[in-house]
Amino acid sequence: MSEKKSGGDFRYAVGESKVPWHAVGEYYNGCDAERMVKFLLPDTGNPDYAAALQGVSAALQKLASVSGRATKLTLGSKVAEAEERSKAYFGSKYACFVDNWTGGMEMAYKLSGLKAGDEVIMPAVTFIATMAYPLSIGAKIVFADIDPETINLDPADVARKITPKTKMIVPVHLGGCPVDMDPIMDLAEKHGLFVMEDAAHGMGGAYKGRKLGSIGHFGGFSLHEVKNINSLGEGGILLSSEDFAGPQLPGARFLGLDFTRRIKDWLYDISPLTDRFGNFQVAPNHSATEIQAIGLLTQMERLDQIIAIRRKAAEYMNAVLGEEDGILTEKPDTAETYGTHHLYLLRIDPKKIGGDIQLLAKKLAAKGLTNITHFGPMYRFKIMRDFGYDENALAAACPKTEEMFYHCYTHLPLYPLTQEQLEYQARAVVEAVREMKQGK
Ligand SMILES: Cc1ncc(COP(=O)(O)O)c(C=O)c1O
């Protein structure tokens, strides 16, 4: 079977070969398909399940006897389709679908030419994934303090922390709330820095008419199972509109395999990545599967609708919580900033309610609420001390992070809560706050 090969994505590009080289592993059959159906649509004890499954099994067996088989399982036409869809949706010149966003960020850091000793500024509050690659190569993580209203990095503190060694700024649209990107991009331009947007939570959100993730030199999204949409559990999209980087993305994703060049008697050649300073980098492997791409394409069709439901839920939370003195509601969407409402940011004024977020969180847990204590100050991790970072000095350099994390904020879920659950959640927060005001 022959196939036209364009870039460096295809492991078995054998030109006009007559044998099926798409994949050389075992095919999936009807029984395998049935297992996957059972996984995606599991039995929860409904008495009709067994009969319904029986019908599907019979139909799948019949289908398998007359169908072909999936032959290209990774980096094929579905991955390409997901990338075309992404380019159009995000308004980005290049898009690369990868196994997860941590991998996508590694590719972006490499193409940005980050090396040991360079400084990268990122918010003190994010997920470890944002800093894993810089930390692993000995680049220095510089934490910017946060804006108490959004828990996103504060551009004014970023400006204070730029030094001659700074190479990158990595804003994180935490919880899907857009970072104020204009001052970040201005700083980057002034100091010749690269910006990578960690829009893990920001897929589909917008800032001043541009989609989050498409504003920086690089940007991208996580499609891990807890995000607004996912690609069957894991996945990521890396965006860029940089012409030096875009054509290199397929090679950057898959070990630099280059089918546009072949060495004698060999199927391909290996090219290094050329970073923005013209230095060579070794490409990692962050290939994504066709099944992941199908998962993404399917859910992407629902993305805008999902965000709209989340936005309504956030507005409801704001309306109810806004009535209670001492609760600070989430920053609403405006004509210029459109969040994805991945998480609801609950903030309080401890002085007004007579206790801090730690006490409120306990009360919320006692009322059966899920309280997401996932995003805190990164410099508190053991790995930072082990890598020689001074936890106390970093805490002192990020006073708002300290104040907000320990006293003032937590995150709550918004989706897929039913209206009843949402109402219960809002009511429970108000009740807990009132109890605190009464010293209970
Ligand atoms: C802020 C942030 N950045 C990066 C990531 C990493 O994404 P992935 O799990 O797809 O590697 C996550 C995932 O939870 C995240 O929350």
The ligand as an SDF file (V2000), in Angstrom:
LIG
                    3D

 16 16  0  0  0  0  0  0  0  0999 V2000
   -1.4020   24.6130   34.5970 C   0  0  0  0  0  0  0  0  0  0  0  0
   -1.0460   23.3170   33.9540 C   0  0  0  0  0  0  0  0  0  0  0  0
    0.0040   23.2650   33.1160 N   0  0  0  0  0  0  0  0  0  0  0  0
    0.3550   22.1360   32.4930 C   0  0  0  0  0  0  0  0  0  0  0  0
   -0.3390   20.9630   32.6800 C   0  0  0  0  0  0  0  0  0  0  0  0
    0.1500   19.7120   32.0220 C   0  0  0  0  0  0  0  0  0  0  0  0
   -0.7400   19.1510   31.1120 O   0  0  0  0  0  0  0  0  0  0  0  0
   -0.6590   17.6030   30.7520 P   0  0  0  0  0  0  0  0  0  0  0  0
   -1.2500   16.8490   31.9050 O   0  0  0  0  0  0  0  0  0  0  0  0
   -1.4830   17.4710   29.5010 O   0  0  0  0  0  0  0  0  0  0  0  0
    0.7530   17.2430   30.5350 O   0  0  0  0  0  0  0  0  0  0  0  0
   -1.4480   20.9610   33.5190 C   0  0  0  0  0  0  0  0  0  0  0  0
   -2.1960   19.7260   33.7350 C   0  0  0  0  0  0  0  0  0  0  0  0
   -2.9660   19.5580   34.6560 O   0  0  0  0  0  0  0  0  0  0  0  0
   -1.8000   22.1530   34.1980 C   0  0  0  0  0  0  0  0  0  0  0  0
   -2.8150   22.1890   35.0680 O   0  0  0  0  0  0  0  0  0  0  0  0
  1  2  1  0
  2  3  1  0
  2 15  2  0
  3  4  2  0
  4  5  1  0
  5  6  1  0
  5 12  2  0
  6  7  1  0
  7  8  1  0
  8  9  2  0
  8 10  1  0
  8 11  1  0
 12 13  1  0
 12 15  1  0
 13 14  2  0
 15 16  1  0
M  END
$$$$
